Amino acid sequence: MSTTTLLGDAAGELEVAFGTGATAARALAPGRCTLVGEHVDYVGGRVLAMAVDLHVAVAARVSADGVFRLSSRGRRVQRTDPAPAGDAGDRAFATVVALRRAGVDVPPVEVGVAADLPEGAGLASSAAVIAATADALLGLTSARLSAGEFAEAVLTAERDIVGVPCGPLDPQTIVFAHPGAALLLDCAAGSRTTVTWPWSDVLVCVCDTGEQHDVGGAGYAARRRETERALALLGVSTCQDVGLADVEAAALPAVEGRRARHAVAESRRAQAAAKCLQEGDAASLGALMSESHVSLRDLLDVSTPALEAVVGAARAVPGCHGARLVGAGFGGAAIALVERAAVARCRTAMAAAVGAGEDATWVVQPSPGVALLSHCIGPDAALC
Ligand code: GLA
């Protein structure tokens, strides 16, 4: 869907739900697709990820009666306090709280949300709602933040206000991504490197299993806790500070041992995957993606039968270099790295594996982040 249509849909959602009112500010944020480096951002690992050309659009206007209202895909909520209430308004209203903490004077607002980015599919729809809302609110209040402050506010909204124990992966990618490139994030150093996508004939296919995952759920928090406990037992604070030999030598308890092995190897794989992009080696990148999936399944226990079916179906298609679940797991989507000539067959095979139609699949392109889409985010020395 074109981004202009999506922005119009968000404004339409607002008017249909709450009638005509003050002029609305509109903004857009992309989703995120991790290539390699899952479940390592919260323990200082490396991640190779890109923003994708599936978006969340938000239209926001000042509320005439001081009540916060939101309509998103037909779900309507309202309240006088922007604090989380366990409903569809939590992310957007947490954004108000986060921006206020960052010094932006945000009034009560009415918000309309539209998206072609699937929700709960492991493509960072939560962070995209927050980032699009934050940008619309900056537009509405004529405020500006630097890109770094903006990304920090997005993380604050989801982690500290909604209370999901997530890491910096989603806000960093959604804010700082460049078109036609992936980002290699070093979540220990807080740095990022742009890596150009070298191919026109190697593409990323996504298939949503239709099982919505819940990144705010108990499973995600448990994985984070277990991995942090493993690193504490190893006496280090990031997964980049140890090697696999150290993990084996430490004889950790079984669960902590498996979590540590995943984090240490996955972070190294992300670094190796960036090198594959730099060298234009699609076969090796695909192999690393498939290894990442096996590790997420066998060492982190975050795959599901539906994800296994989609990944297996993709990998069986000639011309598919590799496939893996994307995002936190526990459901959601899988991705495959595919030669252009094999894309149609791969989409059909992935969708058929979960009894879905082609409309559950997408071919995604590395796309610009909010810092490049917005007029409210100031140039930031930290922008790469
Ligand atoms: C979710 C979280 C991220 C990251 C991924 C898994 O998207 O928001 O911080 O941990 O899961 O890599």
Residues whose N, C-alpha, C, O or C-beta is under 5 A from the ligand:
A	BS01	GLA	G37 E38 H39 V40 D41 C166 G167 P168 L169 D170 V215 G327 A328
